[in-house]
Amino acid sequence: MATRLFLCGEKTMNDNENKFLGTEPVGSLMRKYAIPCIISLLVGALYNIVDQIFIANATYLGSYGNAANTVVFPLTVIALAIAVAHLF
């Protein structure tokens, strides 16, 4: 069976180095990867809250700016989910 090589910048990553994803217990992997995911989602939500505050203070945008941000934020999360899914 041939091994695939992935180029990551200057480093070369062998496909065999990722075997732990198939051999480690699921609970261990969930603890390892869930915390960074939760932190990134919280940072994104905080960014959205700060955007809403700045948009609300802009007199020339009014409620249309908040409505646009409310519509676009879930689309951004969906696009991020699709982008991350293509990495695996």
C-alpha positions as CSV (number, residue, x, y, z in Angstrom):
1,M,0.0,0.0,0.0
2,A,1.5,3.3,-1.1
3,T,1.6,6.2,1.4
4,R,0.4,9.6,0.3
5,L,2.5,12.7,1.1
6,F,0.9,16.1,1.8
7,L,2.9,19.3,1.4
8,C,2.3,21.7,4.3
9,G,4.4,24.7,3.6
10,E,8.0,23.6,3.9
11,K,7.2,20.4,5.8
12,T,6.2,17.1,4.3
13,M,3.5,15.3,6.2
14,N,3.2,11.5,5.8
15,D,-0.3,10.0,5.7
16,N,0.8,7.4,8.3
17,E,1.3,10.2,10.9
18,N,-2.5,10.6,11.2
19,K,-3.3,7.1,12.1
20,F,-4.0,8.1,15.7
21,L,-7.3,9.5,14.6
22,G,-8.5,6.0,13.8
23,T,-6.9,4.3,16.8
24,E,-7.4,6.7,19.8
25,P,-10.5,6.4,21.9
26,V,-13.3,8.7,20.7
27,G,-13.7,10.4,24.2
28,S,-10.0,11.3,24.2
29,L,-10.2,12.8,20.7
30,M,-13.4,14.7,21.6
31,R,-11.7,16.3,24.6
32,K,-8.7,17.1,22.5
33,Y,-10.5,18.8,19.6
34,A,-13.7,20.1,21.3
35,I,-12.1,22.8,23.4
36,P,-10.4,24.6,20.5
37,C,-13.6,24.4,18.5
38,I,-15.7,25.8,21.3
39,I,-13.2,28.6,21.9
40,S,-13.2,29.5,18.2
41,L,-17.0,29.6,18.1
42,L,-17.1,31.8,21.2
43,V,-14.6,34.2,19.7
44,G,-16.7,34.4,16.5
45,A,-19.9,35.1,18.6
46,L,-18.1,37.8,20.6
47,Y,-16.9,39.3,17.3
48,N,-20.5,39.4,16.2
49,I,-21.7,41.0,19.4
50,V,-19.0,43.7,19.1
51,D,-20.0,44.3,15.5
52,Q,-23.6,44.7,16.6
53,I,-22.6,47.3,19.2
54,F,-20.6,49.4,16.7
55,I,-23.2,49.1,14.0
56,A,-25.9,50.2,16.5
57,N,-23.9,53.3,17.3
58,A,-23.5,54.3,13.6
59,T,-26.4,56.7,13.0
60,Y,-26.3,56.3,9.2
61,L,-26.8,52.5,9.3
62,G,-29.7,52.3,11.8
63,S,-31.6,49.0,12.0
64,Y,-30.6,48.0,8.5
65,G,-27.0,47.5,9.5
66,N,-28.0,45.3,12.4
67,A,-30.4,43.3,10.2
68,A,-27.7,42.7,7.6
69,N,-25.3,41.5,10.3
70,T,-27.9,39.2,11.8
71,V,-28.5,37.6,8.3
72,V,-24.8,37.4,7.4
73,F,-23.4,35.9,10.6
74,P,-25.1,32.5,10.3
75,L,-24.0,32.3,6.6
76,T,-20.4,33.0,7.7
77,V,-20.6,30.1,10.2
78,I,-22.0,27.8,7.6
79,A,-19.2,28.8,5.1
80,L,-16.6,28.2,7.9
81,A,-18.1,24.8,8.6
82,I,-18.0,23.8,4.9
83,A,-14.4,25.1,4.6
84,V,-13.3,23.1,7.7
85,A,-15.1,20.0,6.4
86,H,-13.1,20.1,3.2
87,L,-9.8,19.9,5.2
88,F,-10.7,16.4,6.3
